[in-house]
Amino acid sequence: MYLVVGCTAGLGVAMAERMIEHGSFIIAVGRRRDRLEAFLEKHGSDKVAISQFDITDIDGIKPWAER
């Protein structure tokens, strides 16, 4: 199981998709709920879980991680 940030665009999506291709389960994190949901729909809940969060919110990291 891997936590991948930035899964709503660019390198984050590419890296997560490559990891899924190789059998990894991904917890996809990103700011855009609609894109996270599309990623989940594309790959399925047996391969992906999603969590909406902006990692630049330094003060919110601890509460988010504790959830």
C-alpha positions, 0 to 999 in steps of 0.5 A: 500500500502506497500513499501518493500525493498529487494524484489529480494531475501530472506526475502524481497521476502517472506515478500512481497509475504505473504503481497500480499496473504493477499490483500496488494498492494506492491511497491517492491524495489531491486537492480536486475531489472530482479528479480523485473520484474519476481516478477511483472510478477508472481503477476501482476501489480494489486498487485505489482509495482516495483522500482529498487534501492540499498538502500545502496546508501545513497546519492541517497535515497532522489532523488529516493524517490522524484521520 
